[in-house]
Amino acid sequence: MTEPEVIQLPSLEPLHIAVSKGLNAFITVEGFMAMIYCTFMEPAPRLLSLLSIDAATHVETKCRIINSVAPYRLKGNELKQFNALMGRIKRKADLRNKLAHWQVGYWHKNIPVGTVREMKAMKPRLLPSYFTAGNLGGSTPESVTLSEIEEFFEGCLGSGPIK
């Protein structure tokens, strides 16, 4: 009988750390959104504006609230630039939701893997939860790499590319 082959997969710890840092960095974006809203709501007291935007717990709701006020405060090129900024925030929020709701695990283009060679090629990634539509049906699930999370982190803090 042959001895089983031991496979050493890369550590998931760097990905766990990156997810944590990414979630924490998005707080900077949410704070920025709150300041925009407060500015739009002037001369209302800043505290009341902060309390009202904070009552919206979902980022998408905050975006809708801010977007509904913007056309009354901005015109022309300012509004166009603002809409582009909100588009970037929406893309950041989409990745933030993946950080919050997906799982850290191992990814391979042929999931589920069937050979030792495929197992050795597995990479740490952020993946949809196993029992979601993104993972069921035999298709390879979408995934997020460590470098994508690090780029997100840097972009949220303003120290890297903001896409």
Secondary structure, DSSP 8 states (H G I E B T S, - for coil): -----------SHHHHHHHHHHHHHHHHHHHHHHHHHHHHHTTS-HHHHHHHHHT--SHHHHHHHHHHHHHHH--HHHHHHHHHHHHHHHHHHHHHHHHHHSEEEEE-TTSS--SHHHHHT-EEEEE--TTSTTTSSSS----B-HHHHHHHHHHHTTSS---
